[in-house]
């Protein structure tokens, strides 16, 4: 479905491709002409996803993130800094002595909500016992059943109706 993201004739399920996947983990993907690869480069580290999840729930302070996630302070510091550098979080001081900061979602960070909702829906559907988790509308108390909808047509997005089109040249084509 996303040919810009895979080598011709390969699959991530092919045993021969595991070395490529392992190498991808150590490589920046900012120059890859695939929005999925670039998105993973910004937030693909799984601790970052949990930090963004908690930020969406309203957590802003270092100690709140640490208590929720249980990540070592040095790792949490690095992850928060990476999310600030990526423009997903903004760091704002809230105390001078000692200097402490809150981390607030930026517009870019808030735009990540649909990704987290889709992951939560998929995870609850396929990885947890039935009924173990659900998303609920905080105002009505009613369960939310997420669906990806094309904002132009109002129709559900289905894989068979998608065709990716790359409209920017790959980096090596522009040099």
N, C-alpha and C positions, 0 to 999 in steps of 0.2 A: 504494500500500500504506500510506503514511503521510500521509493527507490533512491532518493537522494541520500538516504541514510545507510544504505547497505552496499556492499560490493556486489557486482554482477555475479549471479550464480551461487551466492553464498546465503547461509541462514545462520542465525545465532544458535540454532540447534545442531549445526554441523560440528562434529568433533574438531575438525581442522580449523575452525574459526575461534576456538577458545583462546588461543594465543593472541589473536587480534583483539578480542574483548578485554583480556587482561592488560594488553598494551594501551588500550583506550583509557583505562582507569588512571594511567600515569601521564596522559597527554591532555593538553588544553584543547578544547573543541571549539574555540571561538572563531576559527577560520573555516570550519566545516559548513558547507552550504545547506544545512538541515536545521530547522527550528527545534526539533526534538534534541539533537545533539547539543546545540547552543544552550537550550534550556537546562539540560543536564549539567552543562559546564557551570551554569550560574548556581544551581541549587541541588545538584545530583547527590551530594553527600547526604546520607540519610539523617544525620543529626540535624542538618539544616532544615529538612522537611519537618522534623519534630519541633524545632524552634519556631518555624513559620506557623505550624498548627497552633502552638501555644500563644503566639502573638495574635493570631486570629481570634483566640478565646479571650484576649484582653490582657495577657501577661505582658509586662514591660520591663521589669527589673531583673537584673542578673540573678539575684537569689531566688526569684520566682521560677525562672527558667531552670536553674540548677536543681531546685527542689522537685520540679515536675519531671525533668528528663533524667536526672541523676548522672549527668556528665561531669567529668573532672573539670576543675576550674580553668586549667590551661587550655583544654580542648574547647570548652564553652567560649572562652575569650576569643580563640581563633575563629570559631564558627560565627560568632556574632560580628566580629570584624569583617569577615568575608561577606556576610550578608549586607553590612553597611557599605562596603566597597562595591558590591554588585548593585547597590541602589534599591534593595528590597526593604531595608530597615534604615531608620535615621536615629542617630545617637544624640540625646539631649540631656544636659546636666540637670539634676534635680537636687543635688546637695553639694556644698562647697568643701566642707571639712568633715571627713575625707571626701574627695571628689567622687561622686557616684553619678551614674547615667541611667536613663531609661531608654529603651529601644522601642521606637514606634514604627509601625508599618508605613511605608510610602505608598503612593498610588501604584507603583510597580509591584510592591509587596501585596497590596490588597487585590490586585488583578490576578494574583496566584490562587485566590480562593477556589475558583472552579476546579483547579487541578487537585487541591486537597479534598474537596467534596467528592470528586470522581474517584480518588484513591480510597476514601473512606467507604464509599458505596461499594466499590469493587471488593475491598477487603472484607467488609461485613457479609457480602454475598458469597464469597468463595473461600474465605479463610477462617471464619468464625462459625460457631454453632448457630443454627437458625434462631433468630430473635435475640441474640446476644448483644447486638448494637443496632441503634437506629439514629438517624438524624431527626430532630424534632424542631418545629417552628417555635421559637421562644415566645411569641405573642399568643398563638392559638393552642399550643400544646399538641398539635396534630403532627403525625409523622410526615416527613418530607421524602419524596421519591424522586431523586435527581435524574434528570435526563438532559443530554446535550442537544441544544436546539439551535438551528441556523437562524441568526437574528434577521436575515433578509427574507427568508421564506416562512419562518415560523415552524418548519418541519423538523422532526428528529433527525439528527445526523446519523447516517448509517454507512458502514464501511464500503458497501457496494456502490454508493453514490459519490464517493470521493475520488478525486484525481488530483494529485499534487502537481503544482506548477511552480517551478523555480524561476523567479523573475529577476534575481540578481545573479551576476556571474560569479562563479567560484573564484577564490582569491588568485589562483594561478592564471586565470583567464584575463585578469585585469592588469597584470604586471607587464 
